[in-house]
Amino acid sequence: MRNPLAVYCEYGGGTYYTNSTGSYCIINGTYFNALQYYENNVSPQYSFCAHYD
């Protein structure tokens, strides 16, 4: 089973990245904490819903 944070990030148009400091969702060169992105705690222009408008 795939990581839900990775799936959400990728369907939102981002790239999921993880290293020793945490997991991130990269959208248009901007790094977001993957959990914050999943919980929609990011600027509206980067939100999951903005990708599908």
One Martini backbone bead per residue (centre of mass of N, CA, C, O) as a GRO file, in nm:
protein
   53
    1MET     BB    1   0.097   0.036   0.022
    2ARG     BB    2   0.066   0.358  -0.015
    3ASN     BB    3   0.134   0.664   0.071
    4PRO     BB    4  -0.100   0.905   0.128
    5LEU     BB    5   0.082   1.156   0.100
    6ALA     BB    6   0.193   1.088  -0.181
    7VAL     BB    7  -0.070   1.069  -0.336
    8TYR     BB    8  -0.181   1.352  -0.276
    9CYS     BB    9   0.056   1.508  -0.392
   10GLU     BB   10   0.049   1.392  -0.685
   11TYR     BB   11  -0.255   1.467  -0.744
   12GLY     BB   12  -0.175   1.784  -0.681
   13GLY     BB   13   0.111   1.820  -0.863
   14GLY     BB   14   0.337   1.683  -0.708
   15THR     BB   15   0.636   1.596  -0.521
   16TYR     BB   16   0.757   1.337  -0.344
   17TYR     BB   17   0.966   1.383  -0.044
   18THR     BB   18   1.234   1.210   0.135
   19ASN     BB   19   1.411   1.228   0.451
   20SER     BB   20   1.566   1.266   0.760
   21THR     BB   21   1.364   1.531   0.822
   22GLY     BB   22   1.130   1.430   0.614
   23SER     BB   23   0.828   1.516   0.444
   24TYR     BB   24   0.752   1.624   0.102
   25CYS     BB   25   0.596   1.878  -0.104
   26ILE     BB   26   0.650   1.961  -0.444
   27ILE     BB   27   0.557   2.289  -0.574
   28ASN     BB   28   0.694   2.482  -0.791
   29GLY     BB   29   0.965   2.467  -0.592
   30THR     BB   30   0.792   2.421  -0.333
   31TYR     BB   31   0.815   2.343   0.005
   32PHE     BB   32   0.622   2.099   0.189
   33ASN     BB   33   0.476   1.964   0.428
   34ALA     BB   34   0.299   1.682   0.384
   35LEU     BB   35   0.094   1.709   0.616
   36GLN     BB   36   0.009   2.000   0.559
   37TYR     BB   37  -0.095   1.945   0.277
   38TYR     BB   38  -0.305   1.731   0.356
   39GLU     BB   39  -0.444   1.952   0.567
   40ASN     BB   40  -0.444   2.236   0.417
   41ASN     BB   41  -0.170   2.418   0.528
   42VAL     BB   42  -0.179   2.621   0.271
   43SER     BB   43  -0.174   2.804   0.024
   44PRO     BB   44  -0.424   2.833  -0.203
   45GLN     BB   45  -0.238   2.805  -0.468
   46TYR     BB   46  -0.138   2.499  -0.346
   47SER     BB   47  -0.377   2.349  -0.335
   48PHE     BB   48  -0.549   2.083  -0.434
   49CYS     BB   49  -0.795   2.241  -0.560
   50ALA     BB   50  -0.630   2.430  -0.752
   51HIS     BB   51  -0.549   2.199  -0.952
   52TYR     BB   52  -0.883   2.156  -1.035
   53ASP     BB   53  -0.984   2.452  -1.149
   0.00000   0.00000   0.00000
